[in-house]
Amino acid sequence: MRLSAAKPISYFKAHAAEILSELEESREPVAITQNGEVKAVVQDVASFERTQETLALLKLLALGMADIEAGRTVDARSAIAKRRRVTAG
């Protein structure tokens, strides 16, 4: 995430609608500072949703890798055969 756009909280309060329009157009997050220190990051909804989807996929990948490392796997043929038995049963 690039945080090249930083605005003081006083600017954010006074220009919130303008900043929201810029967010929607640029898709770049804006850092909000207080006393010269970044305290929050604001981003558009579409970017936030993409980030959440990416994090969910990464979590699934990590869980899958943990299963592989722990030996909690079966080969595809065994899994398909088991599924057929369950649905036929």
ZIRA-V831990 format. One record per backbone hydrogen bond with DSSP energy under -0.5 kcal/mol. NH is the residue of the N-H (numbers start at 1). CO is the residue of the C=O. If there is no record, write none. Layout:
BEGIN
NH | CO
NH | CO
END
This chain:
BEGIN
3 | 1
5 | 29
6 | 4
7 | 31
9 | 33
11 | 8
12 | 8
13 | 9
14 | 10
15 | 11
16 | 13
19 | 15
20 | 16
21 | 17
22 | 18
23 | 19
24 | 20
25 | 21
26 | 22
27 | 23
30 | 42
31 | 5
32 | 40
33 | 7
33 | 31
34 | 37
37 | 34
39 | 32
40 | 32
42 | 30
48 | 44
49 | 45
50 | 46
51 | 47
52 | 48
53 | 49
54 | 50
55 | 51
56 | 52
57 | 53
58 | 54
59 | 55
60 | 56
61 | 57
62 | 58
63 | 59
64 | 60
65 | 61
66 | 62
67 | 63
68 | 64
69 | 65
70 | 66
71 | 68
72 | 67
73 | 71
79 | 75
80 | 76
81 | 77
82 | 78
83 | 79
84 | 80
85 | 81
86 | 82
87 | 83
88 | 84
89 | 85
END
